[in-house]
Amino acid sequence: MVFTSPTFLFLFLPAALAAFFVAPRAWRTPVLVVASWLFYAWGEKAIVAVLVLSTAVNWGLALALDRAGTPAARRALLTLGIAINIGGLAYFKYTNFLVANVDKVLASLGLPVIPPPGIHLPIGISFITFEAVSYLVDVYRRHTPAARNAWHVGFYLSFFPHLIAGPILRFADIAAPLARPTVTLAEFDGGVSRFVIGLGRKMLIANPLGLVVDQVFALPASDLGAATAWLGIFCYALQIYFDFSGYSDMAIGLGHMFGFTLPENFRLPYTADSVRDFWRRWHISLSSWFRDYLFVPLGGSRGGPLRTARNLLIVFALCGLWHGASGRFLVWGLFHGAFLALERTRFGGWLERAPLLLRRAYTFGVVLVGWVFFRADSLGYAARYLEAMMGAGAGSPVMVRRFLTIETAVVLAVALLLSMVAWRPRFPRLPALAFEIAVFSLSLLYVAAGTYNPFIYFRF
C-alpha cells in the first residue's frame, strides 16, 4: 500500500486515525503498531513476520546490552546484534545478486551454475535494518536507554508513515512522545497541510516528469541525441527529488497527525555549492546515519587525507549498495565518494573561493552525471547515455520535441523554481485551506484516473 492509493487515502488512513483517537492513551502505541503491521500486510504478508521477529530480537538484545556487566559482554552482544540485522539484510537483498555473479564465473569456466534462489525483497527492509542497528549502537553507547516496553520497539521499527521511504529515525526521536501519545489540534492541522503538499509534489510534479523519464530511458542508446539525453536526466533529477521529498513530506505530515515529529529529510539539495554540501541536504537522515555509525567509527577525517579518502570511498560504496544490489549503484556511490574525497584536497579550497554560480553549476553537474548510473538499467547503457549527453549519440536533435511538450515545459519550470526556493504557503488559514483543497482535489483527480503513479523507492 502506498500513500497515493485510494485504499490508503479513503480506507486505511481514516480507520487508523479513528482507532488511534478512540483508544485510551495507554493503548495508542499498540494500536499504531498493529495498524502498521496491517499496512504492510496489505501489500505482502512476509514483511510482517520480518517486523515481528526484528522487534523481538532487538528488544531483547537492547535489554541485555543495558544489563551486561562487562565491556566485553556488551561488545559481544552488540556484535551479535549487528551481525543478525546486517545478515538479514544481506540475505534478502544481496543473495540473488551474489548468486547471479557467481553463476557468470561458473558459466565462463564451463561449470554447472547455481539455480537462482528467487529470494523476495521485503518492502522497507533497508530502513528496518538501519534503524535496528542505530538503536542497538545508541543503547551500547548509552545515548539512549533500552526500552522496557516491547511495543515501543515495535513502533520504532514499524511506524508506517516513514518505513517505506524514510526518513530514518533514531529511537531518541520518538522516545518522549511514546510515553504519552497526544496530539494537539495545531499539530494535526499542520500535519494535514504537510501531507497535502507532499501529495501534490508527488502527483502533480514527480509523476508527469517520471513519464518523460521512462520514455527517454526506454530508447535504444543509439537513438539518443544530446538534447534528448539531457532532457531525460534533467527530468529524472527533478522527478526523484519531488518523488522522494514528497513522500518525506507526507510521512512527516502523518507523523504530526499522530503526535510524532519526524526529522526533516531534504533541504533544497539542488542549491548545494559542493558535493559535500549536497549530502548535507539530500536524504539527510541517511547521510547522517552513515556519518555517525560508519564514517566516524572508521576514523572519519582523522589520520590524514589518504585515510579520509579511503573512509569516504568505503562509506559511499556501501551507500550505493544499500540503494541496490547492482554494479551501477556501486559506481554511483564510488562516484560521489571520489568527489567528496577530491573536495578535501586543494581543489576544495579553490572551490570555496570560486563564484557561487560556478560552485552550484559544478555540483549540479556532478549530481546529474551520478543520476545517470542511478537510473540506467545497466552500466553499459549508462556509459552510452553519457556519451549521448556529450554529443556522441546518433539521435536526431529534433527528437527532443517528442518529449518536451508544453505541459512538460510548464511542470519543469515549476519544479525548477520549487527546487531552488524555500517556499511554503504563508497565507492566513482560510486562503491556505483553499489552496490545500485545490492541491488535494487536483491530486485526487490523478489518483482516481489511475494515471502513471510509480513508487521509485520500493526497492529500498
N, C-alpha and C positions, 0 to 999 in steps of 0.2 A: 504494500500500500504506500502510495506517495501522497504528499500534501496537496498536489494539484489534481487529485482524482475526485470525482463526485462522491465516491464511497467515504473518503476521508472527510470531505467538507460538509456533507449533509447527513452522515450517519455516525461515523466513529467519533469525530470531534465533539458534536453536541452531546453524545452519550457519555463520553469521558468527562466533559465539563459538568454535566448533571450529576454523575456519580461522585465526582470529587466534592462538589459543593453540598450535596445531600449527606455525605458521610460525616460522622463525627471526626473531629480533628485528629484523634489518635489513630483513626483508620485511613486517613487520607493518603499516607505514603504507601501502605499495602494496596490501596485501590489503584494508585498510579502505576505501581509495579505490575499488577495483573492486567491493567489496561495496556501497558507497554508490551507485555507478552502477547496479548491478543492482537495488537497492531502488527507484530512481526509474524505471528502465526497465520494471519490473513494471507500473506504472500507465500510463506514457506514455513512449515512446522519445524524443520530441523534447527532453525536459529533459536527456538525457544529452549530446546534441550541444551544448546551451547550456553545460553544465558543462565539457565538454572545451574548447570554444572560449574560455570565460571563464578557465579555468585557464591556457591557453597565452598568451592576451593579457596577463593581469595578471601572470603570472610574468615575461614578457619586459619589460613596461613597468616593473615594480619594479626589475629588474636594471639597466635603462637609467637609471632615476632615481638609483640608487645610484652609478652610474659617471659621470653627467653632470658636466661640469667647471665649468659656469657657472650662476648663479642663473636666468638667462633660459632656458637649456636645460631646467633642472629644472622651471620653471614651465610651459613649453610641453608637456613630457611629462605633467605632472600634469593639465593642462587637457585634453590628448588622452585620457588615461585616464578622466577623469570623464565627458567627452563620450561616449566609447564605451559606458561602463557605463550611464549615465543614458539615453543614446539608445536602448539596447537595451530598457531597462525601459519607456521611453515608447512604443516601437513595439509591444511585446507587450501592455502594459496599457492604453494610452490611445488607440490608433488607432481602435478601434471606437467609443469614447465621443466622440471628436472628429468622426468622420465622421457619427455619428448626429445630433449637434448642428448640424453644417453643413447636413445634409440638411433639418433643420427650417426653417432660414433660407431655403434654396433653395426648398423647397416653399411657404413663405409668400409668396415672390416669384414663384411660378409658373414656376420654372426647373427643368430636369432635375436629379434628385438623383444622388448618387454611390452606386454599388452597395455594399452592406455588405461590408467586406473579410473578415469572419469569421475574424479572427486569433485563434488559440487561445492562452490564457494558460498558460504552463508553471508547474507547481507550484513554489512557493518562489522565484520569480524576484525578488520584492522583497527577500527575505533575502539571496540571492546578490549582488544589486546593492549593497546597503548594506555587506556585508562586503568586497566588492571595493573599493569607494570608500574605506572606512576603512583598508584595507591600503595602498593607494597613498598616501593622505594621511599615514599614520603613517611610511611609508618616506620620503616627502618631508620631513616634519618631523624625521626622524632619531630618531623614538621607537622604531623597530624596524628592524633590518637586513633587507634584501631576502633572501628565501630563495633559496639556490643550488639547492636540490633542488626540481624541479617537482612531485614527489609531495607535498611539504609544502604547496604552494599548493593542489593538488588536494584534499588532505584538508581544509584550512581552508574551502574553498568548498563542499564536498560532503558532509562527515561526516553521515551520515543521521540520527542522533538529533535534531539541532537544526534542520535546514534547513526542515522543513515548518511549524514553529510556534515557532521560537526556542528558547532565547534567541539574540540576535545576538552573535556572537563578535568579539573583537579578535584579531589574529594573535598578540599577546603572551600571550593567554590559553592558547594551546596550543603555543607555540614550544618550551618546555623539554621537555615530555613527548614531542614528536615526535622529538627527538634520540635517545631511548631508551625506546620504549614498553614499560612494565612495569605489572603490576597486582599489588597485594598482596591477600591473602585478605580482609583487613578492608575494603579498597576495594570488592572485588567483592561482599562480603556487604552493605555499606552501599548499594551501587548497586541490588542486587536489592530491598532494602527500600524504597528511594525509588521504584523503578519500580512496585512493587505498590501503594504508597499512591497514586501518581498514577493508576494504572489504576482504583483504587476511586473516586477523586474524579470521574473521567470517567464511568465506567459506572454507579455507584450514586447519584451526586448530579446531575451535569450532565445526563445523558440523560433521567431522569424529569422534571426541570424543563423541559427543552427540548421535551418532548412537549406540555406545557401551553402553553408559549410559542407554539409553532406553531399550536395550535388557536385561541388567543386572537387572534393576529395574522392568522389566516385569516378572521376575522369581518369583515363589512362594517362600516365605521366607524359607520354609523347604528345598528348593533345593540349597540354598546358602551355599557355603563353605567360609572359611575365605579369601582365596586368591581372589576369585571372588568378594566378597563383598568389599574388599579393592581396587581392581582394579576399580570397579564401582564408588566408591565415589571419588577416586583419579581422574578418568577421568572427573567426574562431577565438581570437584573443578576447573579444568583447562577449562572445557567447559564453565562454567558460567562466568569465568574471561575473556576468549577470546571473547565470545559472547557479553558480556556487554561492555567490554573495546573497542572491535571492533566497536560496534555501537557508542560509545562515540567518537572514532577517526573519524568515518565517519561524525558525527554531527559537530565536531569541524572543520573538513575539509570543509564541506558545508558552515559553518558559514564564514570561511575565503573567500570562493568564492563569497559571497555576501557582504563582508566587515565588518563582525562582529566577534569579538573574544569571543568565548565561553570558560568558565573555564575548566581547566583540572579536570578529574573525577577519575583518578586512578594513583597511584604512586607505582608500584611494591608491591602490598599488601602482597604477599606471602614471602617477605623478612622481614616482620614485626617481631619485637622481643618481642612483648607483644600484648594482645588483644586491649589494648588502642592504641598502635601504628598501629595495623591493621585498626582501624576505622579512623585513620588519613590518610590512604592510599586507602581505599576501598570506592567507591561511595562518594567521598569527598564532593560533593555538597549536598548530603542528610544528611550526618553526621554533616556537618556544619550548615545545616538548623535546625536540631533537637537541636543542641547546642545553637544556637542564639535565637531561637523562642520558645523553650520549656524548655531545661535543665536550662539555665540561669534564665528565669522568675520563674521557680520553686524554685530557690535558689541556683542552681549549687552546688558547693562544699562548700558553706558557711553553717555554722550551725552544723558542726561535722560529723563524719563518718557515723552515722546511717541515718541522713537526706540525706547525699550524696548518700548512697546506695539506699535509698528509691527513690530518684530522678532518679538515673540511671535505676532502675527497671521499673519505670513508663515510662521513655523515650523509653526504648528498648522494653517494652511490646507494646507500640504504634507503634514503628518502625516495629515490627513483624506484627501487624495487618494492617499496611499500605501496607505491601507486599501482604497480602491476608487475606480474612475473613475465617480463619481456625484455629483450635486449634494447629496445628503443627507450623504455623507461630508464634503464640503467644509463644509457648515453645521455638522456635528458638530465638526470641527476648529476652525472660527472661533468656535463657541460656547465651547469650552474656552479658546481663546486670549483671548477677551474677558474671561472671569472671571479668568484669570491676570493680565491687564493691570489689571483692577479691583483685585485684591488688592495691587497695588503702589502704590495710592493711599491716601488716608486711610482708606478702607474697610478696607484690610488691617490698619492699626493698630487700628481698632475691633474687627476680628475677633479679633486676638490677645488682646484684653482680655476678650472675651466668655467666658461659661462653656463648658467643654469640650463638654458635651452639645449646646449650641446650635451650636457650631462644627462638630461632627460631623454634626448634622442638616442644616445648611446645605450641607455638602459632599456628603453622600449625596443630597440633593435635587437639586443641580445635576447630579451624575453620572447620576441616574435620568432626568432630562429629556433629557440628552445621549444616553442609550442609546435613546431613542425614535427619534431620527434615524438612529442606527446600525442599528437592527433593522427599521424600517419599509421597505416596498418602494418608497416614493416620498415626496417631500416633501409632497405633498398628503395622503397617508394619515397621515404623521407629524403634520401640523397638526391633522387631525381627531381623531387619537388623543389628542393633548394636550388638545384641547377636552373629550374624554370624561373624561380624568383630572380636569379642573377642574369636572366635573359638568354639562357641556353636552350630553352624549350622551343619546340617547333610549332606550338599552337598559334592560331591566328589572334592578333591583338584585338580584333573586333568581337571575339567570343565573349569578352567580359560583359558586353551589352546584354547577353542572355541572362546574366545573373544580377546585374546592377540595375534593377527596376527602380521606379520612383519610390515604391513602398520601402524597398531595401535601403535606398539612399536616405529616406526620412528616418528610419529606425537607426541606421548607422550614425546619423548626425545627433540624434537624441542620446544614443548610447555613449558616444564620444564625449558629449557635454557632461552627462551624469557620471562618467568615469573620471572626470578631471575636476569636478567641482563638488565640494561637500554641501549638498543641497538636500534639505528635508523641508516639507511644508511647515511654515510657521504662522499659518493663518489662525484667526480666532476659531474656537472649536466648531461652530456651525459650518463655516466655509470649509474647514478642514474635513469635517464629516462628509460634506457633499463631494469633495474631491475623492475621498476614500471610497465612497459609494460608487462613484463613477469608475474608479480603477477596478474595484471588485466586480462590478457588473460587466465591464468590458472583458475582464479576465474570465469570468464565468461563461461568457459567450464562446470563448475559445475552448474552454473545458467541455461545454455542452456539445459543441460541434465536433468533438473528437479529433481536433486538428493535431498536427505534429507536436508531440509532447514528450521528448526523451528525458531520461534522468541520467546524465552522463557520469554521475559519481556512484552508480550502483556497484561497480567493481571494487570499491574501497571499503 
